[in-house]
Amino acid sequence: IIVVGAREHNLKNISCEIINCRFIKPMDLSILESVKNRFNKIITIEEGVINGGFGMVIDGSAEADNRIQKMLHWDVNNGIARRSWARNEPAAFAIKEAMKQEPALKVTIANIANDELIDGLIES
């Protein structure tokens, strides 16, 4: 639906573009700046977000720029934390280092169980 709408607007000489913001994480400020400079209106469409969300962050104001700068650290580390819980060793290392650098960042570190121990408990 969104792609069809964009095509129709372009046919009417209304310049528009679709950017999947899911794939500019960690937040690529150069892409956001480029969009802000090329368009005078930005419409965001999100699913699964009731309050807040991406659209609230990029309203074009100086305050929004400030929010983007503040959220980058937390947004990136959220992704790293999720990867560390999935047994990604470099992510586990990275999130531990991030917590050393930012004392306010608190992430529960996964305790990786010994698979042989667990298998032995299940088999007995």
N, C-alpha and C positions, 0 to 999 in steps of 0.2 A: 504494500500500500504506500509506504513512504517513497520507494523508488518511483512508482507511477506518478505520485504527486510531484516529485522533483522534476521528472521529465515534462509534465504538463506545464509547470512554471517556467522551465527553460524554453519551451516552445512559445510561451507568451513573452519572451524576453525579460523574464524576471529571474535574475541571477540567484541560484541557490546551489547548495552543495550538501551532501550527506557525509557525515564523519561519524564513524563508530567509535565512540569514546572509550569503549571497553578495551580497545587495543592501543590506547595512548597512555597506558599506565606502565611504569610510573608516569605521572602527569607530564606530558611534553609541553612545556610552557611556550615553546616556539610555535607549535601548531595552534595553541589557543590564541596567541598574539596575532598570528597570521589571519585567523578567522575574524578576530575582533577588528583588525585593520581593513578587511575586505568587505565586511557586511555591517549594516547598521542595525540589523535585527538578528537575534539568534533564537531558534525554537529548539527546545530539547524534548525528546520523547523517551520516557524511561518505563521500564516495567519492574515490578518488585520493590518500588520505592514509594512509601506512603508519605513520609515527612522528610524534608531535606533533599538529598540527592544532588546529582551533578548540576542540574539547572540552577539550583539555588546558589551554587558556588560561582557560576560564571556570568553573573548579570551585567558585567562590563564596568562596574564601579571600582573605585580605588579600594573600597572595602572588600570587594570580591577578589581583587588581586592579592590583598592581604590574607584572605581566607585560603586562597590557593597555596600561597607560600607556607602557611601554617599547617595545612592538611597534608602536604606532600610527604613529609616525614612519616606521619602516622599511617597514611594510605600505603606507602611502599612497605613499611614494616609489617602491616597487617598481612600483605601477600607473602612476605618472607616467613612470617610466623606460621601461616597455613601450610607452606611447603615444608617447614621443619617438622610439623606434626605428621607429615606424610613420609617421614624418614629420609628426607633429603638432607644429607650430611652437610653440604656447603651452606644450605639455608639455616640449619641449626647453628653452625658456626657464626654466620652473619648476624642472626638475631641476638646471639649472646654478645657479640661485639657491639651491636647497636644499643643494647641495654647498658653496656659499660659507658658508652659515649653520652647517653641520655638517661639520667637517673629517673626521670618521670615515666619512662617506658617500662612497663611491667608485662612480661609475657610468660605464661606458664610453659615451661620447657617439658617436652615429652620425655617420659622415662621409657626407654626402649627395653622391652622384655627380652630375655634370652629365649629364642624360639625352641631350642632343645629342651630347656627346662619346662616350658609350657606344654610342649608335645609330650614329655614324660609324665606330667601331671594328668593330662587328658587320657593317656593310654593306661594309666594304673588305676 
